[in-house]
């Protein structure tokens, strides 16, 4: 195996596996946890998912706008009223 160099992450001297990172940092890069992530991440606090709509991931976009969320049938959503006792 040819030596490709050392990891480009700060203070890491391990051998490069992919994209200039060692095995550990490459995995973190793919998960979007490195400073320069694989893709743009959601701007919601502590969310590292891929952006889907504007600056938010699909989950946070749906929570914010209410669009695209699966709607429950009306019968299941409304609780049944109890019959009055005779």
N, CA, C and O atoms as a CHARMM CRD file, in Angstrom:
* protein
*
  344
    1    1 UNK  N      0.84500  -1.17000   0.00000 PROA 1      0.00000
    2    1 UNK  CA     0.00000   0.00000   0.00000 PROA 1      0.00000
    3    1 UNK  C      0.89500   1.23900   0.00000 PROA 1      0.00000
    4    1 UNK  O      1.84100   1.34100   0.78200 PROA 1      0.00000
    5    2 UNK  N      0.58600   2.14900  -0.86600 PROA 2      0.00000
    6    2 UNK  CA     1.37600   3.36700  -0.97800 PROA 2      0.00000
    7    2 UNK  C      0.96600   4.35400   0.10000 PROA 2      0.00000
    8    2 UNK  O     -0.21900   4.52200   0.38900 PROA 2      0.00000
    9    3 UNK  N      1.96700   5.00900   0.69400 PROA 3      0.00000
   10    3 UNK  CA     1.68900   6.00800   1.71600 PROA 3      0.00000
   11    3 UNK  C      1.15800   7.26100   1.02500 PROA 3      0.00000
   12    3 UNK  O      1.86600   7.88000   0.23100 PROA 3      0.00000
   13    4 UNK  N     -0.07500   7.63400   1.32100 PROA 4      0.00000
   14    4 UNK  CA    -0.72500   8.78500   0.69900 PROA 4      0.00000
   15    4 UNK  C     -0.48100  10.06500   1.48100 PROA 4      0.00000
   16    4 UNK  O     -0.88700  11.14000   1.03800 PROA 4      0.00000
   17    5 UNK  N      0.16500   9.97700   2.61900 PROA 5      0.00000
   18    5 UNK  CA     0.39300  11.15100   3.44900 PROA 5      0.00000
   19    5 UNK  C     -0.30900  11.00400   4.78900 PROA 5      0.00000
   20    5 UNK  O     -0.77900   9.93100   5.16500 PROA 5      0.00000
   21    6 UNK  N     -0.35800  12.13300   5.49500 PROA 6      0.00000
   22    6 UNK  CA    -0.99400  12.11100   6.80900 PROA 6      0.00000
   23    6 UNK  C     -2.31300  12.87400   6.75800 PROA 6      0.00000
   24    6 UNK  O     -2.55600  13.68700   5.86600 PROA 6      0.00000
   25    7 UNK  N     -3.13600  12.58900   7.72700 PROA 7      0.00000
   26    7 UNK  CA    -4.47300  13.17400   7.84100 PROA 7      0.00000
   27    7 UNK  C     -4.38900  14.69800   7.90300 PROA 7      0.00000
   28    7 UNK  O     -3.50300  15.25300   8.55100 PROA 7      0.00000
   29    8 UNK  N     -5.31900  15.36600   7.22200 PROA 8      0.00000
   30    8 UNK  CA    -5.31600  16.82700   7.20800 PROA 8      0.00000
   31    8 UNK  C     -6.06000  17.44300   8.39200 PROA 8      0.00000
   32    8 UNK  O     -6.12600  18.66600   8.51100 PROA 8      0.00000
   33    9 UNK  N     -6.62400  16.60000   9.27400 PROA 9      0.00000
   34    9 UNK  CA    -7.26800  17.11200  10.48500 PROA 9      0.00000
   35    9 UNK  C     -6.20000  17.64100  11.43500 PROA 9      0.00000
   36    9 UNK  O     -5.08300  17.12500  11.47000 PROA 9      0.00000
   37   10 UNK  N     -6.54000  18.65400  12.19400 PROA 10     0.00000
   38   10 UNK  CA    -5.59500  19.28500  13.11400 PROA 10     0.00000
   39   10 UNK  C     -5.08600  18.27700  14.14300 PROA 10     0.00000
   40   10 UNK  O     -5.86800  17.52600  14.72600 PROA 10     0.00000
   41   11 UNK  N     -3.78900  18.26800  14.35800 PROA 11     0.00000
   42   11 UNK  CA    -3.12400  17.41100  15.35200 PROA 11     0.00000
   43   11 UNK  C     -3.34800  15.92000  15.12700 PROA 11     0.00000
   44   11 UNK  O     -3.43500  15.15800  16.09000 PROA 11     0.00000
   45   12 UNK  N     -3.44300  15.49400  13.86700 PROA 12     0.00000
   46   12 UNK  CA    -3.60100  14.07200  13.57300 PROA 12     0.00000
   47   12 UNK  C     -2.50900  13.66100  12.59700 PROA 12     0.00000
   48   12 UNK  O     -2.31500  14.30600  11.56700 PROA 12     0.00000
   49   13 UNK  N     -1.79800  12.58900  12.92100 PROA 13     0.00000
   50   13 UNK  CA    -0.69000  12.12600  12.08400 PROA 13     0.00000
   51   13 UNK  C     -0.94900  10.73600  11.50400 PROA 13     0.00000
   52   13 UNK  O     -0.01100  10.07800  11.05400 PROA 13     0.00000
   53   14 UNK  N     -2.19900  10.27800  11.50400 PROA 14     0.00000
   54   14 UNK  CA    -2.51100   8.96300  10.96200 PROA 14     0.00000
   55   14 UNK  C     -2.50200   8.99400   9.43400 PROA 14     0.00000
   56   14 UNK  O     -2.60500  10.05900   8.82400 PROA 14     0.00000
   57   15 UNK  N     -2.37700   7.81800   8.82600 PROA 15     0.00000
   58   15 UNK  CA    -2.32400   7.68800   7.37800 PROA 15     0.00000
   59   15 UNK  C     -3.68200   7.99400   6.74200 PROA 15     0.00000
   60   15 UNK  O     -4.72600   7.65100   7.29700 PROA 15     0.00000
   61   16 UNK  N     -3.65900   8.63600   5.58500 PROA 16     0.00000
   62   16 UNK  CA    -4.87500   9.01900   4.85500 PROA 16     0.00000
   63   16 UNK  C     -5.58700   7.79100   4.30800 PROA 16     0.00000
   64   16 UNK  O     -4.95800   6.87000   3.78700 PROA 16     0.00000
   65   17 UNK  N     -6.92400   7.79500   4.43800 PROA 17     0.00000
   66   17 UNK  CA    -7.76000   6.73500   3.88600 PROA 17     0.00000
   67   17 UNK  C     -8.59600   7.29100   2.73900 PROA 17     0.00000
   68   17 UNK  O     -8.69700   6.66900   1.68200 PROA 17     0.00000
   69   18 UNK  N     -9.19100   8.45600   2.94400 PROA 18     0.00000
   70   18 UNK  CA   -10.02000   9.05300   1.90200 PROA 18     0.00000
   71   18 UNK  C    -10.23400  10.53500   2.14100 PROA 18     0.00000
   72   18 UNK  O    -10.31500  10.98900   3.28200 PROA 18     0.00000
   73   19 UNK  N    -10.32700  11.28800   1.04400 PROA 19     0.00000
   74   19 UNK  CA   -10.58600  12.73200   1.09100 PROA 19     0.00000
   75   19 UNK  C     -9.58600  13.48500   1.95400 PROA 19     0.00000
   76   19 UNK  O     -9.90100  14.55900   2.46800 PROA 19     0.00000
   77   20 UNK  N     -8.39000  12.94400   2.12200 PROA 20     0.00000
   78   20 UNK  CA    -7.35600  13.60500   2.89500 PROA 20     0.00000
   79   20 UNK  C     -7.44600  13.36000   4.39400 PROA 20     0.00000
   80   20 UNK  O     -6.69300  13.95700   5.16300 PROA 20     0.00000
   81   21 UNK  N     -8.35500  12.49200   4.81900 PROA 21     0.00000
   82   21 UNK  CA    -8.55200  12.20000   6.24400 PROA 21     0.00000
   83   21 UNK  C     -8.17800  10.75600   6.56900 PROA 21     0.00000
   84   21 UNK  O     -8.21800   9.88300   5.70100 PROA 21     0.00000
   85   22 UNK  N     -7.81600  10.51500   7.82500 PROA 22     0.00000
   86   22 UNK  CA    -7.58000   9.14700   8.30700 PROA 22     0.00000
   87   22 UNK  C     -8.94100   8.46900   8.47700 PROA 22     0.00000
   88   22 UNK  O     -9.98000   9.09300   8.26400 PROA 22     0.00000
   89   23 UNK  N     -8.93000   7.21700   8.85400 PROA 23     0.00000
   90   23 UNK  CA   -10.17800   6.44900   8.99800 PROA 23     0.00000
   91   23 UNK  C    -11.16000   7.12900   9.95400 PROA 23     0.00000
   92   23 UNK  O    -12.34400   7.24800   9.63700 PROA 23     0.00000
   93   24 UNK  N    -10.68800   7.57100  11.10600 PROA 24     0.00000
   94   24 UNK  CA   -11.55100   8.19400  12.12000 PROA 24     0.00000
   95   24 UNK  C    -12.15200   9.50600  11.60900 PROA 24     0.00000
   96   24 UNK  O    -13.36200   9.71500  11.69600 PROA 24     0.00000
   97   25 UNK  N    -11.30300  10.38200  11.07900 PROA 25     0.00000
   98   25 UNK  CA   -11.78800  11.68400  10.63000 PROA 25     0.00000
   99   25 UNK  C    -12.63100  11.58000   9.35100 PROA 25     0.00000
  100   25 UNK  O    -13.53300  12.38900   9.13600 PROA 25     0.00000
  101   26 UNK  N    -12.33900  10.59600   8.51300 PROA 26     0.00000
  102   26 UNK  CA   -13.16100  10.37400   7.32000 PROA 26     0.00000
  103   26 UNK  C    -14.57700   9.97000   7.73100 PROA 26     0.00000
  104   26 UNK  O    -15.55400  10.43700   7.14500 PROA 26     0.00000
  105   27 UNK  N    -14.68500   9.10200   8.73900 PROA 27     0.00000
  106   27 UNK  CA   -16.00600   8.69000   9.24400 PROA 27     0.00000
  107   27 UNK  C    -16.75700   9.89300   9.81100 PROA 27     0.00000
  108   27 UNK  O    -17.95400  10.05300   9.57000 PROA 27     0.00000
  109   28 UNK  N    -16.05200  10.73500  10.56300 PROA 28     0.00000
  110   28 UNK  CA   -16.67200  11.94200  11.11900 PROA 28     0.00000
  111   28 UNK  C    -17.08800  12.90900  10.01100 PROA 28     0.00000
  112   28 UNK  O    -18.14100  13.54100  10.10200 PROA 28     0.00000
  113   29 UNK  N    -16.26700  13.02600   8.96700 PROA 29     0.00000
  114   29 UNK  CA   -16.58600  13.89700   7.83800 PROA 29     0.00000
  115   29 UNK  C    -17.85900  13.41800   7.14000 PROA 29     0.00000
  116   29 UNK  O    -18.72600  14.22400   6.80000 PROA 29     0.00000
  117   30 UNK  N    -17.96900  12.10000   6.92700 PROA 30     0.00000
  118   30 UNK  CA   -19.15700  11.54400   6.27900 PROA 30     0.00000
  119   30 UNK  C    -20.40000  11.75900   7.12800 PROA 30     0.00000
  120   30 UNK  O    -21.49400  11.91900   6.58700 PROA 30     0.00000
  121   31 UNK  N    -20.25100  11.76500   8.44300 PROA 31     0.00000
  122   31 UNK  CA   -21.38600  11.97700   9.34500 PROA 31     0.00000
  123   31 UNK  C    -21.72500  13.45500   9.49800 PROA 31     0.00000
  124   31 UNK  O    -22.70700  13.79900  10.15600 PROA 31     0.00000
  125   32 UNK  N    -20.92400  14.33000   8.89900 PROA 32     0.00000
  126   32 UNK  CA   -21.18100  15.76000   8.98100 PROA 32     0.00000
  127   32 UNK  C    -20.71600  16.38600  10.27600 PROA 32     0.00000
  128   32 UNK  O    -21.21900  17.43900  10.66700 PROA 32     0.00000
  129   33 UNK  N    -19.76400  15.75800  10.95200 PROA 33     0.00000
  130   33 UNK  CA   -19.31100  16.22900  12.25600 PROA 33     0.00000
  131   33 UNK  C    -17.94800  16.92300  12.22600 PROA 33     0.00000
  132   33 UNK  O    -17.42400  17.29400  13.27600 PROA 33     0.00000
  133   34 UNK  N    -17.37900  17.10000  11.05800 PROA 34     0.00000
  134   34 UNK  CA   -16.11100  17.82600  10.93800 PROA 34     0.00000
  135   34 UNK  C    -16.42400  19.29000  10.63400 PROA 34     0.00000
  136   34 UNK  O    -17.50600  19.60100  10.13700 PROA 34     0.00000
  137   35 UNK  N    -15.47500  20.19800  10.93300 PROA 35     0.00000
  138   35 UNK  CA   -15.72600  21.62200  10.65400 PROA 35     0.00000
  139   35 UNK  C    -16.14000  21.88500   9.20900 PROA 35     0.00000
  140   35 UNK  O    -17.04700  22.68200   8.97200 PROA 35     0.00000
  141   36 UNK  N    -15.50500  21.24000   8.24700 PROA 36     0.00000
  142   36 UNK  CA   -15.92000  21.36500   6.85400 PROA 36     0.00000
  143   36 UNK  C    -16.60100  20.05400   6.48900 PROA 36     0.00000
  144   36 UNK  O    -15.96100  19.10500   6.03600 PROA 36     0.00000
  145   37 UNK  N    -17.90500  20.02200   6.69300 PROA 37     0.00000
  146   37 UNK  CA   -18.67600  18.79300   6.53300 PROA 37     0.00000
  147   37 UNK  C    -18.84200  18.39700   5.06500 PROA 37     0.00000
  148   37 UNK  O    -18.56300  19.17700   4.15500 PROA 37     0.00000
  149   38 UNK  N    -19.29800  17.18000   4.87000 PROA 38     0.00000
  150   38 UNK  CA   -19.53900  16.60200   3.55200 PROA 38     0.00000
  151   38 UNK  C    -20.62000  17.38300   2.81800 PROA 38     0.00000
  152   38 UNK  O    -20.55000  17.53800   1.59900 PROA 38     0.00000
  153   39 UNK  N    -21.58200  17.85900   3.52000 PROA 39     0.00000
  154   39 UNK  CA   -22.69400  18.60800   2.95200 PROA 39     0.00000
  155   39 UNK  C    -23.10700  19.69100   3.92600 PROA 39     0.00000
  156   39 UNK  O    -22.67500  19.67800   5.07900 PROA 39     0.00000
  157   40 UNK  N    -23.91300  20.60700   3.50000 PROA 40     0.00000
  158   40 UNK  CA   -24.38700  21.66700   4.37800 PROA 40     0.00000
  159   40 UNK  C    -25.37300  21.07300   5.36800 PROA 40     0.00000
  160   40 UNK  O    -26.26700  20.31500   4.99000 PROA 40     0.00000
  161   41 UNK  N    -25.20500  21.41900   6.63400 PROA 41     0.00000
  162   41 UNK  CA   -26.03100  20.83500   7.67700 PROA 41     0.00000
  163   41 UNK  C    -27.12600  21.79100   8.13400 PROA 41     0.00000
  164   41 UNK  O    -27.04400  23.00000   7.92100 PROA 41     0.00000
  165   42 UNK  N    -28.13100  21.23700   8.75200 PROA 42     0.00000
  166   42 UNK  CA   -29.27600  21.97900   9.28400 PROA 42     0.00000
  167   42 UNK  C    -28.78700  23.03000  10.28900 PROA 42     0.00000
  168   42 UNK  O    -27.85000  22.78100  11.04900 PROA 42     0.00000
  169   43 UNK  N    -29.42000  24.18600  10.28700 PROA 43     0.00000
  170   43 UNK  CA   -29.01000  25.26100  11.18600 PROA 43     0.00000
  171   43 UNK  C    -29.71100  25.20000  12.53700 PROA 43     0.00000
  172   43 UNK  O    -29.43300  26.03000  13.40200 PROA 43     0.00000
  173   44 UNK  N    -30.61400  24.23900  12.74200 PROA 44     0.00000
  174   44 UNK  CA   -31.27000  24.07100  14.03300 PROA 44     0.00000
  175   44 UNK  C    -30.21200  23.63800  15.04500 PROA 44     0.00000
  176   44 UNK  O    -29.29900  22.88300  14.71200 PROA 44     0.00000
  177   45 UNK  N    -30.33800  24.11500  16.27100 PROA 45     0.00000
  178   45 UNK  CA   -29.32900  23.86900  17.30000 PROA 45     0.00000
  179   45 UNK  C    -29.02300  22.38600  17.47700 PROA 45     0.00000
  180   45 UNK  O    -29.92700  21.58100  17.70300 PROA 45     0.00000
  181   46 UNK  N    -27.75500  22.03200  17.37500 PROA 46     0.00000
  182   46 UNK  CA   -27.20700  20.68600  17.56600 PROA 46     0.00000
  183   46 UNK  C    -27.73100  19.65300  16.57200 PROA 46     0.00000
  184   46 UNK  O    -27.62900  18.45300  16.82800 PROA 46     0.00000
  185   47 UNK  N    -28.28000  20.08700  15.45900 PROA 47     0.00000
  186   47 UNK  CA   -28.72800  19.14900  14.42300 PROA 47     0.00000
  187   47 UNK  C    -27.64900  19.07300  13.36000 PROA 47     0.00000
  188   47 UNK  O    -27.20300  20.10500  12.85800 PROA 47     0.00000
  189   48 UNK  N    -27.22400  17.87100  13.01100 PROA 48     0.00000
  190   48 UNK  CA   -26.16300  17.70000  12.02000 PROA 48     0.00000
  191   48 UNK  C    -26.68200  16.99400  10.76500 PROA 48     0.00000
  192   48 UNK  O    -25.88800  16.45600   9.99300 PROA 48     0.00000
  193   49 UNK  N    -28.00800  16.98900  10.54800 PROA 49     0.00000
  194   49 UNK  CA   -28.57000  16.34100   9.37100 PROA 49     0.00000
  195   49 UNK  C    -28.39600  17.21400   8.12900 PROA 49     0.00000
  196   49 UNK  O    -28.19000  18.42300   8.23100 PROA 49     0.00000
  197   50 UNK  N    -28.48100  16.59800   6.98100 PROA 50     0.00000
  198   50 UNK  CA   -28.34100  17.29900   5.71100 PROA 50     0.00000
  199   50 UNK  C    -29.52300  18.24100   5.49600 PROA 50     0.00000
  200   50 UNK  O    -30.66700  17.89900   5.79300 PROA 50     0.00000
  201   51 UNK  N    -29.22800  19.43000   4.97700 PROA 51     0.00000
  202   51 UNK  CA   -30.29000  20.39900   4.67500 PROA 51     0.00000
  203   51 UNK  C    -31.18600  19.85800   3.57800 PROA 51     0.00000
  204   51 UNK  O    -30.72100  19.22100   2.63300 PROA 51     0.00000
  205   52 UNK  N    -32.49500  20.12500   3.71600 PROA 52     0.00000
  206   52 UNK  CA   -33.44500  19.70000   2.69900 PROA 52     0.00000
  207   52 UNK  C    -34.21400  20.89000   2.13700 PROA 52     0.00000
  208   52 UNK  O    -34.44100  20.96700   0.92900 PROA 52     0.00000
  209   53 UNK  N    -34.61400  21.81300   2.99800 PROA 53     0.00000
  210   53 UNK  CA   -35.40700  22.97000   2.59600 PROA 53     0.00000
  211   53 UNK  C    -34.77900  24.22300   3.18900 PROA 53     0.00000
  212   53 UNK  O    -34.84200  24.44400   4.39800 PROA 53     0.00000
  213   54 UNK  N    -34.17600  25.03700   2.33700 PROA 54     0.00000
  214   54 UNK  CA   -33.52200  26.24600   2.82800 PROA 54     0.00000
  215   54 UNK  C    -32.36800  25.89200   3.73900 PROA 54     0.00000
  216   54 UNK  O    -31.40900  25.25000   3.31200 PROA 54     0.00000
  217   55 UNK  N    -32.45300  26.30600   4.99000 PROA 55     0.00000
  218   55 UNK  CA   -31.35900  26.03900   5.92600 PROA 55     0.00000
  219   55 UNK  C    -31.71400  24.95700   6.94000 PROA 55     0.00000
  220   55 UNK  O    -30.96700  24.74100   7.89400 PROA 55     0.00000
  221   56 UNK  N    -32.84300  24.27100   6.74800 PROA 56     0.00000
  222   56 UNK  CA   -33.29100  23.25700   7.70900 PROA 56     0.00000
  223   56 UNK  C    -33.34300  21.86900   7.08300 PROA 56     0.00000
  224   56 UNK  O    -33.51000  21.72200   5.87200 PROA 56     0.00000
  225   57 UNK  N    -33.19900  20.85800   7.93000 PROA 57     0.00000
  226   57 UNK  CA   -33.36800  19.47900   7.48000 PROA 57     0.00000
  227   57 UNK  C    -34.87200  19.22800   7.32600 PROA 57     0.00000
  228   57 UNK  O    -35.69000  20.06200   7.71400 PROA 57     0.00000
  229   58 UNK  N    -35.21500  18.10000   6.77100 PROA 58     0.00000
  230   58 UNK  CA   -36.61600  17.77700   6.51800 PROA 58     0.00000
  231   58 UNK  C    -37.43900  17.76300   7.81600 PROA 58     0.00000
  232   58 UNK  O    -38.55400  18.28300   7.85200 PROA 58     0.00000
  233   59 UNK  N    -36.89100  17.17500   8.86100 PROA 59     0.00000
  234   59 UNK  CA   -37.60200  17.06900  10.14400 PROA 59     0.00000
  235   59 UNK  C    -37.92100  18.44500  10.73700 PROA 59     0.00000
  236   59 UNK  O    -39.05700  18.69600  11.13900 PROA 59     0.00000
  237   60 UNK  N    -36.93700  19.32600  10.79200 PROA 60     0.00000
  238   60 UNK  CA   -37.14400  20.64000  11.39100 PROA 60     0.00000
  239   60 UNK  C    -37.98000  21.55900  10.49600 PROA 60     0.00000
  240   60 UNK  O    -38.69900  22.42500  10.99500 PROA 60     0.00000
  241   61 UNK  N    -37.88900  21.37400   9.18500 PROA 61     0.00000
  242   61 UNK  CA   -38.73100  22.14400   8.26800 PROA 61     0.00000
  243   61 UNK  C    -40.19700  21.79700   8.48900 PROA 61     0.00000
  244   61 UNK  O    -41.05100  22.67900   8.57200 PROA 61     0.00000
  245   62 UNK  N    -40.47700  20.49000   8.58400 PROA 62     0.00000
  246   62 UNK  CA   -41.86200  20.05200   8.80400 PROA 62     0.00000
  247   62 UNK  C    -42.38800  20.53400  10.14200 PROA 62     0.00000
  248   62 UNK  O    -43.54500  20.93900  10.24400 PROA 62     0.00000
  249   63 UNK  N    -41.55000  20.49400  11.16900 PROA 63     0.00000
  250   63 UNK  CA   -41.97200  20.94500  12.49900 PROA 63     0.00000
  251   63 UNK  C    -42.27200  22.44500  12.49500 PROA 63     0.00000
  252   63 UNK  O    -43.20400  22.89800  13.15900 PROA 63     0.00000
  253   64 UNK  N    -41.48700  23.20200  11.75300 PROA 64     0.00000
  254   64 UNK  CA   -41.64900  24.64800  11.72200 PROA 64     0.00000
  255   64 UNK  C    -42.86500  25.07000  10.90100 PROA 64     0.00000
  256   64 UNK  O    -43.61400  25.95600  11.31300 PROA 64     0.00000
  257   65 UNK  N    -43.06400  24.44100   9.74000 PROA 65     0.00000
  258   65 UNK  CA   -44.12000  24.86500   8.82700 PROA 65     0.00000
  259   65 UNK  C    -45.38400  24.03600   8.91400 PROA 65     0.00000
  260   65 UNK  O    -46.45600  24.51200   8.53900 PROA 65     0.00000
  261   66 UNK  N    -45.28900  22.82300   9.39300 PROA 66     0.00000
  262   66 UNK  CA   -46.45100  21.93700   9.42900 PROA 66     0.00000
  263   66 UNK  C    -46.73300  21.31800   8.07700 PROA 66     0.00000
  264   66 UNK  O    -47.71900  20.59700   7.92700 PROA 66     0.00000
  265   67 UNK  N    -45.89300  21.58100   7.09100 PROA 67     0.00000
  266   67 UNK  CA   -46.09100  21.02800   5.74800 PROA 67     0.00000
  267   67 UNK  C    -45.47400  19.65000   5.64600 PROA 67     0.00000
  268   67 UNK  O    -44.40800  19.37800   6.19800 PROA 67     0.00000
  269   68 UNK  N    -46.17100  18.78800   4.92600 PROA 68     0.00000
  270   68 UNK  CA   -45.61700  17.47800   4.63800 PROA 68     0.00000
  271   68 UNK  C    -45.76300  16.46300   5.74700 PROA 68     0.00000
  272   68 UNK  O    -45.43200  15.29300   5.55500 PROA 68     0.00000
  273   69 UNK  N    -46.25000  16.87900   6.90300 PROA 69     0.00000
  274   69 UNK  CA   -46.41900  15.93400   7.99900 PROA 69     0.00000
  275   69 UNK  C    -47.61000  15.03900   7.70000 PROA 69     0.00000
  276   69 UNK  O    -48.63000  15.50400   7.19200 PROA 69     0.00000
  277   70 UNK  N    -47.48400  13.77600   8.01000 PROA 70     0.00000
  278   70 UNK  CA   -48.58800  12.84200   7.79400 PROA 70     0.00000
  279   70 UNK  C    -49.73100  13.20000   8.73200 PROA 70     0.00000
  280   70 UNK  O    -49.55300  13.31300   9.94500 PROA 70     0.00000
  281   71 UNK  N    -50.89600  13.37500   8.14700 PROA 71     0.00000
  282   71 UNK  CA   -52.04700  13.75300   8.95400 PROA 71     0.00000
  283   71 UNK  C    -52.85300  12.52300   9.30800 PROA 71     0.00000
  284   71 UNK  O    -53.12300  11.67700   8.45600 PROA 71     0.00000
  285   72 UNK  N    -53.23200  12.42900  10.56000 PROA 72     0.00000
  286   72 UNK  CA   -54.01000  11.28900  11.04500 PROA 72     0.00000
  287   72 UNK  C    -55.45700  11.44500  10.60400 PROA 72     0.00000
  288   72 UNK  O    -55.93100  12.57200  10.46400 PROA 72     0.00000
  289   73 UNK  N    -56.16600  10.35700  10.38400 PROA 73     0.00000
  290   73 UNK  CA   -57.58300  10.44500  10.05000 PROA 73     0.00000
  291   73 UNK  C    -58.35500  11.16200  11.15500 PROA 73     0.00000
  292   73 UNK  O    -57.97500  11.09500  12.32400 PROA 73     0.00000
  293   74 UNK  N    -59.41600  11.83400  10.79400 PROA 74     0.00000
  294   74 UNK  CA   -60.19400  12.62500  11.74500 PROA 74     0.00000
  295   74 UNK  C    -60.75600  11.75500  12.86500 PROA 74     0.00000
  296   74 UNK  O    -60.81500  12.19100  14.01500 PROA 74     0.00000
  297   75 UNK  N    -61.16300  10.54600  12.54500 PROA 75     0.00000
  298   75 UNK  CA   -61.74300   9.66200  13.56500 PROA 75     0.00000
  299   75 UNK  C    -60.69500   9.29800  14.61900 PROA 75     0.00000
  300   75 UNK  O    -61.01400   9.21000  15.80400 PROA 75     0.00000
  301   76 UNK  N    -59.48100   9.09200  14.20500 PROA 76     0.00000
  302   76 UNK  CA   -58.42900   8.72200  15.14800 PROA 76     0.00000
  303   76 UNK  C    -57.94300   9.93100  15.93500 PROA 76     0.00000
  304   76 UNK  O    -57.48800   9.79100  17.07000 PROA 76     0.00000
  305   77 UNK  N    -58.03700  11.10600  15.34500 PROA 77     0.00000
  306   77 UNK  CA   -57.52900  12.31100  15.99800 PROA 77     0.00000
  307   77 UNK  C    -58.46200  12.81200  17.09400 PROA 77     0.00000
  308   77 UNK  O    -58.00200  13.28300  18.13400 PROA 77     0.00000
  309   78 UNK  N    -59.77700  12.71300  16.86700 PROA 78     0.00000
  310   78 UNK  CA   -60.74000  13.21900  17.85200 PROA 78     0.00000
  311   78 UNK  C    -61.11200  12.11000  18.83200 PROA 78     0.00000
  312   78 UNK  O    -61.53400  11.03400  18.40900 PROA 78     0.00000
  313   79 UNK  N    -60.96100  12.35600  20.13900 PROA 79     0.00000
  314   79 UNK  CA   -61.35000  11.32700  21.10800 PROA 79     0.00000
  315   79 UNK  C    -62.86600  11.17500  21.13800 PROA 79     0.00000
  316   79 UNK  O    -63.61200  12.13600  20.94800 PROA 79     0.00000
  317   80 UNK  N    -63.28900   9.96700  21.37700 PROA 80     0.00000
  318   80 UNK  CA   -64.72800   9.67300  21.44300 PROA 80     0.00000
  319   80 UNK  C    -65.29400  10.19200  22.74500 PROA 80     0.00000
  320   80 UNK  O    -64.69600  10.01200  23.80500 PROA 80     0.00000
  321   81 UNK  N    -66.45100  10.83700  22.66900 PROA 81     0.00000
  322   81 UNK  CA   -67.13000  11.31800  23.87700 PROA 81     0.00000
  323   81 UNK  C    -67.77800  10.12600  24.57100 PROA 81     0.00000
  324   81 UNK  O    -68.32300   9.23500  23.91800 PROA 81     0.00000
  325   82 UNK  N    -67.71400  10.11700  25.89500 PROA 82     0.00000
  326   82 UNK  CA   -68.32100   9.02100  26.64300 PROA 82     0.00000
  327   82 UNK  C    -69.83000   9.18900  26.65500 PROA 82     0.00000
  328   82 UNK  O    -70.34600  10.30400  26.72400 PROA 82     0.00000
  329   83 UNK  N    -70.51700   8.08600  26.58600 PROA 83     0.00000
  330   83 UNK  CA   -71.98700   8.12300  26.62000 PROA 83     0.00000
  331   83 UNK  C    -72.42400   8.49600  28.03700 PROA 83     0.00000
  332   83 UNK  O    -71.85300   8.00800  29.01200 PROA 83     0.00000
  333   84 UNK  N    -73.44600   9.36800  28.15100 PROA 84     0.00000
  334   84 UNK  CA   -73.90500   9.74600  29.48400 PROA 84     0.00000
  335   84 UNK  C    -74.51600   8.53600  30.22100 PROA 84     0.00000
  336   84 UNK  O    -75.21300   7.71900  29.61900 PROA 84     0.00000
  337   85 UNK  N    -74.25000   8.44300  31.48500 PROA 85     0.00000
  338   85 UNK  CA   -74.77200   7.33900  32.28900 PROA 85     0.00000
  339   85 UNK  C    -76.25300   7.59000  32.55800 PROA 85     0.00000
  340   85 UNK  O    -76.63800   8.69800  32.93000 PROA 85     0.00000
  341   86 UNK  N    -77.09300   6.55200  32.37000 PROA 86     0.00000
  342   86 UNK  CA   -78.52900   6.70000  32.61700 PROA 86     0.00000
  343   86 UNK  C    -78.93400   6.11000  33.92700 PROA 86     0.00000
  344   86 UNK  O    -80.11100   6.15200  34.28600 PROA 86     0.00000
